Amino acid sequence: MKIVEQVIEKIKSQFEGDATGHDWHHIMRVYNLSRYIQEVEGGDLKIIELAALLHDISDHKLNGGKLDEGGKVAAKILEELGEDEDTISQVKYIIDNVSYKGANTKAEMKTLEGRIVQDADRLDAIGAIGIARTFAYGGNRNRPIYEPEHKAKMHESFEDYFNSKSHTINHFYEKLLLLKDRLNTPTGIKLGEERHQLMENYLDAFFKEWNFNVLQEKE
């Protein structure tokens, strides 16, 4: 059995039934998007596949904010499956650096393989599915849909970003709408344009409906 198939067999049950938007279907969408981008942009397919499959193995949003935990868990899994040290090191690096950490925080992703997986993960955070995932996560965390008096913040550190308990609409402004300009590859950027526009259109419709009474009074 190939290493990719072994990893799927080992981790699939961990993500099935997740209600935060980080379920097995998300993993496979990132996996398939990564493979699609790699066909155009190049890079080591094996590294990309493994990093895509393991990128959420211990996500900071679900493990209490431990940024380096995912890489450690992924490395242990690959070691148990007999993978070589160089592959493990490359996959660990990607997983440790793939996550968004706040609007005004510095991001590092030095490898093509990492930039591809990061693009795939970010593409799944925007567009129609991104909208659905955002509200799924907000509901799972008991966050309001929208509170007009609470404005979006451009977080200066990961700690501020992680500890924010703001409403779900703010998440669009604090992260999702910023991702289009943080995609790495030409292929990722092209895919991101339509998804970004869909979110813009959704927010226009949301606020039109939210402010319906106000708009009627002005007419």
TAJOKA-V252950 format. One line per field, one symbol per residue. ss: DSSP state (~ for helix, > for strand, _ for the rest). phi: phi as a letter, one per 30 degrees, with the letter a starting at -180 (. if undefined). psi: psi as a letter, one per 40 degrees, with the letter a starting at -180 (. if undefined). A space follows every 50 residues. Layout:
ss=???
phi=???
psi=???
//
This chain:
ss=__~~~~~~~~~~~~~________~~~~~~~~~~~~~~~~~~___~~~~~~ ~~~~______________~~~~~~~~~~~~____~~~~~~~~~~~~~___ ___________~~~~~~~~~~~~___~~~~~~~~~~~~~~__________ _______~~~~~~____~~~~~~~_~~~~~~~___~~~~~~~~~~~~~~~ ~~~~~~~~~~_~~~~~~~_
phi=.deddddeddceddcdidccjcddddedddedddddddeccijddddddd dddcdceadddccjjddcdeddddddddddcidddddedddeedddbddd bkeccdcbadcdedddddddddddcbidddddddddddddchcddabedc ddbcdcbdddddddcdddeeddddbedddedcdcceddddddddddddde dddeddddddceddddddd
psi=hiddddddddedddeheieeefadddddddddddddddddeaihdddddd dddededgideeeeehdeddddddddddddefiidddddddddddeedih eidfiiihgeiddddddddddddeeiadddddddddddddefiidhgdeh iiigheidddddehfiiddddddecdeeddeeididdddddddddddddd ddddddddddfdddddde.
//
